[in-house]
Amino acid sequence: MSMSHSVEQQPDVYDVVIMGGGLAGLTLALQLKQARPDTSILVVEKQQHPVPEAAHKVGESTVEIGGRYLRNVLGLEDHLERHQLKKFGIRMFFSDDSNNDITCRPEIGHSAFPPHSVISYQLDRGRLENALGEEAQAIDVTFLSGWRTQELVLQPDQDHHRLSLVSDDGVERRIEARWVVDATGRSSVIKRQLGLARKVGHRANAVWFRIGHPIDIDKWSDEPGWHGRIDHEVPYSDRELSTNHLMGPGYWVWLIRLASDSISFGIVTDADMHPFSTMNRFEKAMDWLRENEPECARVVEQHRDQLQDFRVMKNYAYGCEQVMSGDRWCLTGEAGVFLDPLYSPGLDMIAIGNGLITDLVTRALDGEDVEERAAIHNRTYLAVFQDWLRIFEGQYPLMGNARIMMSKIIWDTTRYWAGPGWLYFHDVFRRLAEFPRMAADLARYHEVTKQAQDFLREWHGIDQASETDPFVRYYDLDFMRQLHVGMTDSLSDQEMEGRFAANVRFMERMTGHLVSTVVAECKARPANEAVQQQVKLWESDASLMRLAEIYHEDSQENPVNDLWITLKKSPERVKQSAG
């Protein structure tokens, strides 16, 4: 006979309850506690801690915002340096005729490790979340692992919301909380309860697995010229420390080394170009690799006896109608939105969202009316999401076009360092209402993102040529170096407004440069009717032509080399300036 457990008569009362103790929930708990130490916080996590290392969760790669969030905002540098791996940037290899020899594939990435102030990390998620759980408890956050939320009653007209919790062994608890934050991932408790789900136009699928062996992509070949591309004398300058991408039409494959000596492989595909049914089991995924990435398949085959897991996710991208409310609830991480694993924006969105939530909750607990601020923060976050989504929607077919995709990667990366990266490093997102000029410039920035992504897609529609430089280094372009390191510049508020305006102007100029160069190339192909028709459409678009004018105006005093568009026979250094 099973024993029944009585519900406690008096509920425990907290300032904040965070449903979900994964990466999003635990980092938020730390940030809230650091910002307002007297805040009482309960984190409820359904999985028992400690969690497994290596084969725990996907999402192992970070970029600059996420790296700064963990290292500088949360103060986890010691853990990152001792227990995780420094990341040697994003590296991509484009398809050749066979994908049987990594050295024959066009490559883009760093040749030497970037400055420490802008580095990011490869994360063993289980190892990190165990450390976060321990740290949370050490600073007096109540952390219940092996518990789940049985019922949530939002009561915006009352002082507290109500929750009913149940443990794995059936014990029940009643909780009251001023604020409730949903960090339950794709369970999305509040989103489902309030009907906030929103579909997006990006349709893609992913499968992934971990191998318990430290596979090193640098050992796929002993060709001296290929190895000579990397300055191995600079510490951490090893390809295996990059997030390595094998790119092809409508797909990419990731390889991410983990500190636990495992490696994560993932296959991410356009849903229409590569049916999910062709890869949704490990053997099917291996068949898919043999067909599309045979060299990678052979390497995996050598170590398949060390397979640690196999996971899938169909149609993974989604949005949300609202993620923050003056009614004292918020959503963070995948409980709200999810973009795409390309460029690793997951932790970035957590960092931005948690910063806005911390600002909102701490002000409210100190007695401030935050209804208007909640609306502003909500709009800001969803605008960032929508802008980022444009980078991915409809763009997977470009991945088989090495030249166009390399130009896109350079544009996208520059956009990241000039836009959300710069804004986050300077703590602008939570203070955007204080900078009306920056808010207006951000709207221009969102518009140029749309214009550039539309243009890249249309360019691909008429140009299937794939000739390109065999190796493109980000820092061959001085404007990339300047914008990357420039995220860390110390600026006054007035200087920040001027710098961000200059960054937005540079993105407009860069897009105009792309338009001008491609249109000129296309005009040199008068016999191709489809190409000439597209040129006419471009030239009839007043907004595109205005970007071309900006490029020509600004280039008179400060010309920019077109290497990033032509991508042919790059010099060792091409000196340019973003100024």
Secondary structure, DSSP 8 states (H G I E B T S, - for coil): --------SS-EEEEEEEE--SHHHHHHHHHHHHH-TT--EEEEESS-SS--SSSS-S--B--HHHHHIIIIIS--HHHHHHHSEEE--EEEEE--SSS--GGGS-EEE-SS---GGG-EEE--HHHHHHHHHHHHHHTT-EEEESEEEEEEE--TTSS-EEEEEEETTS-EEEEEEEEEEE--GGG-HHHHHHT-EE--S--EEEEEEEESS---GGGG---HHHHTTS-TTSTT--GGGSEEEEEETTEEEEEEE-TTS-EEEEEEEETTTS-GGGTSSHHHHHHHHHHH-HHHHHHHHHTGGGEEEEEEESS--BEES-SEETTTEEE-GGGT-B--STT--HHHHHHHHHHHHHHHHHHHHTT---HHHHHHHHHHHHHHHHHHHTTTTTTGGGGG-HHHHHHHHHHHHHHHHHTHHHHHHTT-GGGGGG-HHHHHHHHHHHHHHHHHHHHHHHHHHH-------SEEEGGGBHHHHHHHHHTT----HHHHHHHHHHHHHHHHHHHHHHHHHHHHHHHT-TT-HHHHHHHHHHHT-HHHHHHHHHHHHHHTTS---THHHH--S--S-B-----
